Amino acid sequence: MTGAVAPPGRLTRVAEGVYAYVQAPGGWCLNNAGLVVGADTSVLVDTAATESRARHLARQVGAVVGSGPDIVVNTHFHGDHVFGNGLFAPRATVVAHEGTRADMEEAGLGLRGLWPRVAWGDTRLVLPTLTFRTELTLRLGTTGPRAELLHLGPAHTATDVAVWVPGPDVLFAGDLLWSGVTPYVLMGSVEGSLRAVARMRALRPRVVVPGHGAVGGPELLDLTEEYLRWCRRIAEEGLSAGLSPLEAARRARPGPYADLVDPERLVGNLHRAYAELEGLPPGARIDVAGSFKEMCEFHGGLPECRA
């Protein structure tokens, strides 16, 4: 089921020429985006899940750069971060990791089927036309800022990209980091996520824009890492006791994580943690549909999507 539709996001300045678009409270399909503006080039980091939300994002971005962004970066393949590409392309060049492009093409618009009552609108699939493998630097003018695209997966998915803006030291983490929202690593890796956190911490960001939830600072690195280590401990204890991931999630005491949005994701995270403890490589394919069904069982029904 779906609850009341969440209000549209808001674009706010977080540093000179750098903006964060935050959709509260940050649950399923309520992702964040970002904008980096140079002297003659601008970059939009991720789009939005529905046509109406992407159009609102476009209007907010247009108020800053009237012609719209020149480049759109997709941090990973999930629909809430890419379904709005069509509102910015072909004027904007869509950029992503080559693995993200392949996963986007395979996944298509499948996310829409999980919540059929959401007013998705026209979200035709627009794939990236420029891809890379490890790193890519976007220079936004001769004297302007630059945006460094860093491949840090497998973590949230098999191929995640963070966008680092040195100088103002702003990190657009995509779904590698979360703020007040339960992390989700079913399609990526627990261990890979911890390595990604370590690499992002080495950048020493001053402002962190997570994939979901409020903008913060370096503390978001700590909070995400602590949650992931807690998940791994639950998985180790659950395996030792012969419990399934669902059983282990039901027995877990949420402690400091009781108030995180979308707590049912613990089940999916435990499926990944169990699989890795049993030898599955980071980012390797896993039964996503089966895990989501168990998340619904843990939640007592279809998780709320307010997009």
C-alpha positions in Angstrom: 0.0 0.0 0.0 1.0 3.6 -0.2 0.4 6.4 2.3 0.0 10.1 1.8 2.3 11.5 -0.9 5.3 13.2 0.5 5.8 16.9 -0.3 8.1 17.8 -3.2 11.8 18.2 -2.5 13.7 21.5 -2.0 16.9 22.7 -3.6 19.1 24.5 -1.1 22.6 25.9 -1.3 25.2 24.0 0.7 28.4 25.7 -0.6 29.3 28.2 -3.3 27.9 26.9 -6.5 26.8 23.6 -4.9 23.2 22.6 -4.0 21.4 19.7 -2.5 17.9 18.7 -3.4 16.3 16.8 -0.5 13.1 14.9 -0.5 12.0 14.3 3.1 11.6 12.0 4.9 13.8 10.0 2.5 12.0 6.6 2.4 11.4 4.3 -0.6 11.7 6.3 -3.8 12.2 9.6 -2.0 15.8 10.2 -3.0 18.1 13.2 -2.9 19.8 14.9 -5.9 22.5 17.6 -6.2 23.6 20.4 -8.5 27.1 21.7 -9.1 27.4 24.9 -11.0 30.5 26.2 -12.8 31.2 29.2 -15.0 29.9 27.5 -18.2 28.9 24.0 -17.2 26.5 22.5 -14.6 26.1 19.0 -13.3 23.0 17.4 -11.9 23.7 14.4 -9.6 20.7 11.9 -10.0 17.1 12.7 -10.9 13.9 11.4 -9.3 11.4 8.6 -9.3 8.3 10.0 -10.9 7.5 12.4 -13.7 6.0 15.0 -11.4 8.9 14.8 -9.0 11.4 15.1 -11.8 9.6 18.1 -13.2 9.7 19.8 -9.8 13.4 19.1 -9.6 13.8 20.5 -13.1 12.0 23.7 -12.1 14.2 24.1 -9.0 17.3 23.5 -11.0 16.1 25.9 -13.7 15.8 28.7 -11.2 19.6 28.4 -10.7 20.7 27.5 -14.2 18.0 28.7 -16.6 19.0 26.5 -19.4 19.1 23.3 -17.3 22.1 21.1 -16.5 24.7 20.2 -19.1 25.5 16.8 -17.5 23.4 14.4 -15.5 25.3 11.8 -13.3 23.5 8.7 -12.2 25.2 7.3 -9.1 23.6 3.9 -9.5 20.8 2.2 -11.5 17.8 2.3 -9.2 14.8 3.9 -10.6 14.4 6.6 -8.0 17.8 8.0 -9.1 17.4 7.6 -12.9 13.7 7.6 -14.0 13.8 11.4 -14.5 16.7 11.3 -17.0 14.3 11.9 -19.9 13.4 15.3 -18.6 17.0 16.5 -19.0 18.3 14.5 -22.0 19.2 14.9 -24.8 20.3 18.5 -23.9 22.2 17.0 -21.0 24.7 14.2 -21.4 23.9 11.4 -19.0 27.0 9.8 -17.4 27.3 6.7 -15.3 29.5 3.8 -14.6 29.4 1.2 -17.4 28.0 -1.4 -15.1 25.3 1.0 -14.0 24.2 1.5 -17.6 24.0 -2.3 -18.1 22.0 -2.7 -14.9 19.7 0.1 -15.9 19.0 -1.5 -19.3 18.3 -4.9 -17.6 16.1 -3.5 -14.8 14.1 -1.2 -17.1 11.1 0.2 -15.4 10.6 -2.8 -13.1 10.6 -0.7 -9.9 7.2 0.7 -11.0 5.7 -2.8 -10.5 6.5 -2.9 -6.8 4.2 0.0 -6.1 1.6 0.1 -8.9 -0.5 2.7 -7.1 2.2 5.4 -7.3 1.5 8.1 -9.9 4.7 7.3 -11.9 3.7 9.4 -14.9 5.9 9.2 -18.1 9.2 7.8 -16.9 10.7 6.5 -20.2 14.0 4.8 -19.7 16.9 7.0 -20.9 20.3 5.3 -20.6 23.6 7.0 -20.1 25.5 7.9 -23.3 28.9 8.4 -21.6 30.3 5.7 -19.3 33.5 5.1 -17.4 35.1 2.3 -15.3 37.1 3.8 -12.4 37.2 7.6 -12.2 36.1 10.6 -14.3 36.7 14.2 -13.6 34.3 16.8 -14.9 35.8 20.3 -15.1 33.1 23.0 -15.0 35.0 25.9 -16.6 38.6 27.0 -16.5 38.3 28.5 -13.1 35.2 26.8 -11.7 34.8 23.8 -9.5 35.3 20.2 -10.7 33.3 17.1 -9.9 35.2 13.9 -9.4 33.2 10.8 -10.1 34.6 7.9 -8.0 33.6 4.3 -8.5 33.3 2.9 -5.0 31.1 -0.3 -5.5 30.1 -3.0 -4.9 28.4 -1.4 -1.9 24.7 -0.4 -2.3 24.7 -2.0 -5.7 27.4 -3.7 -7.8 28.6 -0.4 -9.3 28.1 2.7 -7.1 29.6 6.2 -7.9 30.1 9.0 -5.4 30.6 12.6 -6.6 33.3 14.6 -4.9 33.5 18.3 -5.2 37.0 19.4 -3.8 37.4 22.9 -2.5 34.1 23.3 -0.8 34.6 19.6 0.1 31.1 18.4 -0.6 30.4 14.7 -1.1 27.3 13.5 -3.0 27.3 9.9 -1.7 24.3 8.5 -3.5 23.0 5.5 -1.6 26.4 4.7 -0.2 25.4 6.9 2.8 22.1 7.5 4.6 20.7 10.0 7.1 17.9 8.9 9.4 17.0 6.2 6.9 17.9 2.5 7.0 20.8 1.6 4.7 20.1 -1.0 2.1 22.9 -3.2 0.7 21.0 -6.3 -0.6 22.2 -5.8 -4.2 25.8 -4.8 -3.2 27.9 -5.8 -0.3 28.2 -5.3 3.5 32.0 -5.5 3.3 32.2 -3.4 0.1 30.1 -0.8 1.8 32.5 -0.6 4.7 35.4 -0.2 2.3 33.4 2.5 0.5 32.9 4.3 3.8 36.6 4.2 4.5 37.5 5.6 1.1 34.9 8.4 1.5 36.2 9.2 5.0 39.7 9.7 3.5 38.3 12.5 1.4 37.5 14.4 4.7 34.3 15.9 3.5 32.8 18.9 5.2 29.3 18.5 3.8 27.7 15.1 3.0 24.6 14.8 0.8 23.3 11.2 1.3 21.2 9.4 -1.1 18.2 9.6 1.3 17.6 11.8 4.3 18.9 15.1 5.6 22.2 16.7 4.6 24.8 16.3 7.2 28.6 16.1 7.8 31.2 13.4 8.5 28.9 11.9 11.2 26.9 10.3 8.4 29.9 8.1 7.6 30.1 7.0 11.2 26.3 6.3 11.5 26.2 4.2 8.3 29.3 2.3 9.3 28.0 1.5 12.7 24.7 0.3 11.3 26.5 -2.0 8.8 28.7 -3.5 11.5 25.6 -4.1 13.7 24.0 -5.9 10.8 27.1 -8.1 10.3 27.1 -9.0 14.0 23.4 -10.0 13.8 24.2 -12.1 10.7 27.2 -13.9 12.5 25.0 -14.6 15.5 22.1 -15.7 13.4 24.1 -18.1 11.3 25.7 -19.6 14.4 22.2 -20.2 15.9 20.8 -21.7 12.7 18.4 -18.8 12.2 17.2 -17.6 8.8 17.7 -13.9 7.9 14.0 -13.2 8.6 14.2 -15.0 12.0 17.4 -13.2 12.9 15.8 -9.8 12.0 12.7 -10.6 14.2 14.9 -11.5 17.2 17.2 -8.4 16.8 16.9 -5.6 19.2 17.0 -2.4 17.1 18.5 -0.3 19.8 19.7 3.0 18.4 18.2 2.1 15.0 14.6 1.8 16.1 13.6 5.2 14.6 15.2 4.8 11.2 12.9 5.1 8.3 12.1 1.7 6.5 13.5 -0.7 9.2 12.3 -3.7 7.1 15.4 -3.3 5.0 17.2 -5.2 7.8 15.9 -8.4 6.3 17.5 -7.7 2.9 20.7 -6.6 4.5 20.9 -9.8 6.5 20.4 -11.8 3.3 23.4 -10.1 1.8 25.5 -10.5 5.0 24.6 -14.2 5.3 25.5 -14.8 1.7 28.9 -13.0 2.1 29.7 -15.0 5.3 29.0 -18.1 3.3 31.3 -17.1 0.6 29.3 -15.1 -2.0 31.5 -12.4 -3.6 30.5 -8.8 -3.1 28.0 -7.6 -5.7 27.2 -11.1 -6.9 23.6 -11.7 -7.9 21.2 -12.6 -5.1 17.4 -13.4 -4.9 16.1 -9.9 -4.7 12.5 -10.8 -5.2 12.5 -13.4 -2.4 14.2 -11.0 -0.1 11.7 -8.3 -0.8 8.9 -10.7 -0.1 10.4 -11.4 3.3 10.8 -7.7 3.9 7.0 -7.3 3.3 6.4 -10.2 5.8 8.6 -8.5 8.4 6.8 -5.2 7.8 3.3 -6.7 7.8 2.5 -5.8 4.3 4.0 -3.8 1.4 6.3 -1.1 2.7 5.1 2.4 2.4 6.1 4.4 -0.7 5.2 8.0 -0.6 6.5 9.1 -4.0 
